[in-house]
Every structure is written in C-alpha cells, then in structure tokens.
C-alpha cells in the first residue's frame, strides 16, 4: 500500500470514529467553550468554514504536532479533503461543497486573525479562528480537543442532513406553463442562492427544450455552481449550447449587476476559449433583471429584449430573465415542461442544495 493510500485509510478511520461518537448518545462532547462559534458556522451559506475545520480536526488526529494557525498546508488540505473526506461525506449523504474549504483557505499561511479579516463573511471566519485557537491553546489537550470539536461538527452535519431530507417534495410533474413560471419566479426572486437558482433553471429549461425537440443540441452548465468561474469550468459562459462537440451559443445568467467589469471578464474568458478551441463565438446572451443591465448599453424598444452592448468584437444581448423564462416555457412541448419540472425537483432535492431553496420549494407546493 502506498503512503497516500495509507494516509487516506487513516483519514477514513478517523472520520468513522467521529461519526460513531456523534451517533453515540453516551458520548459527551465538551462543546461549551466553542458552541456559540460553531453555531455561526452553521448559520451561514458559506459552508467552507465548517469544512476547513473538519480538515483541521483530521490533520491533528493524523499528526498532533500540526498547527493550523501557523501552517495550514502542512496537513495537505487539498489532498485529504478532495480525496477521503469528500468521499466520506458523499457516502454518508452529508451536505458539503465541492471545494468549499479550499476556497476559503486559498492563499493562506495559517488560520489566524489576519486570514479572517480577508475572508467573507469576516465574522464567521473570526469564529473559525476562535475554535482553532481553543484547540491549540493547551498543548497537552490538542488531540482531545480537536476530536471533541470534530464530533460536534459531525453531529451538526447529521442534524442538517436529517432536516434537509425532510424537505424533499414528491411531485407529479406538471406541464402547466403558468404554474411552472410562478414557481420559477418565486425561486429566482426569493432564493437566488448566490446565483445558483437562476443558473440551474436556465440550464434545465434549455436542456429539456432541446431533449424533447430532438434537436441534437447538448446543454452544459447544469452541473456547475454559480461560484465556478468560466476559467475554472473551461466553458465560456454559465450555460452553453453545443453541437458536435463545439459550443455555438453562450449564456450568462445572473441576478447581480452585469456591469462593464463583468463584461470585460466575460470577454477575456470568451477570447481564451475561442483561442484554445479554434472557435469564433462573437455573441453572448445575458439573462438578467432589467436593473442589472449596464447603463452604457443601447436600449431596446421591446419588452423582453432589453438591449445590447458591443465590446471590441463581441456583442452582448440582454434579456429580461422573467420574460425569458416565460417565453421558453411557452415554446417547450408539454412533455419537455414535465421533464423540466422533474429536473428542477431533483436538483432541489439534492442534499447539497441550499436549505432556503428547499423550504421555499416545499411552501410553494403546499400552497399551489
């Protein structure tokens, strides 16, 4: 067995011990010194903070001399999270983010107050540092304190899993475009979830439209979260239409201002994609709210189509997200609308979808 395999086996053994203790009502975790801080970590949509703490706990169990406040990367956080920790969370059906802890710990030496002031939300990062300090302040109790913190994290994760599972909705797929538009409008308006909700809705609409019209067009973007940049995903837009392995139409979906800075970023990503794939994409469709359009664009006299903005050799066309959703639903076949409804429900039922989205989805069906 290689050293990597040995380490991964040890990590899984540690996680199994935390899981077993978390499910043992007789195990009392001494969480009073850090319980309030831990509450903050579970009352934020930035899941990476609790996940980086789980990495710290595992790192200390592997090597009690490891100090996250001084040298976080001594425990190889990327390797142990992307490998055994994430596998464990997936196997146990525990909510997690793809690279959550790595995003909040990017360009970090140690988890200290300097790091906390550079993160958002800063108050949650500060509470994370407090827990790390609690673990490390007593040299003789570092491993025991880390284990206690790990058990408390695991218990909260299991509580969240149970709570989220209870929010799943069993549906009879609907083909009513007015009802489906109402659901989409409410979700986008009330629970955008950092842009994930509108991006998923747009991708599911286009995917099912093409699938049930047998156009042969493939839609990409439904598998990504809104936090994934075009550079990271190696795609030129949030949602893309592809044929014969090549992207020919690009969409950006947002409920935040799509100003000149974002246009410049989009143009750079598009240029990189065109250069590396020998394509010549010169148009991008922006699906957004009217208030998110750049002031500099040429305004349209139409209702759904808001206007355009030319930047160098690329034209950006802006569409009202609500009009676009309604129009796309009307263009779809009844079967495609049922497929869209099923896709959306499956996404919202996933364990990693935000609780606020699940709650609203359940409420919409209770009042429909």
LINKAJO-V949861 format. One record per pair of residues at least 12 apart in sequence whose C-alpha atoms are under 6 Angstrom apart, sorted by the first residue. I is the first residue (numbers start at 1). GAP is how many residues later the second one is. Records with the same first field share a line. If there is no record, write none. Layout:
BEGIN
I: GAP ; GAP
END
This chain:
BEGIN
8: 76
18: 133
22: 129 ; 133
29: 119
37: 90
48: 52 ; 53 ; 56
51: 50
52: 49
57: 89 ; 93
59: 16
64: 79
68: 42 ; 43
69: 41 ; 42 ; 43
70: 40
71: 38 ; 39
72: 38
94: 67
95: 256 ; 257
112: 17
168: 181
173: 165 ; 168
174: 164
175: 159 ; 162 ; 163
177: 152
181: 145
191: 166
195: 31 ; 59
196: 29 ; 30
199: 54
200: 22
203: 19
204: 136
205: 135
207: 12
208: 128 ; 132
209: 123 ; 127
212: 124
217: 25 ; 26
218: 23 ; 24
219: 21 ; 22
220: 19 ; 20
221: 17 ; 18
236: 33 ; 34
237: 13 ; 14 ; 15
238: 13 ; 14
239: 12
250: 34
251: 33 ; 34 ; 35
252: 34
253: 34
254: 34
255: 33
256: 36
257: 35
258: 34 ; 35
259: 35
282: 32
283: 31 ; 32 ; 33
284: 32
285: 31 ; 32
286: 31 ; 32
287: 32 ; 34
288: 32 ; 33
289: 31 ; 32
290: 30
297: 12
304: 15 ; 16 ; 19
305: 14
306: 12 ; 13
END
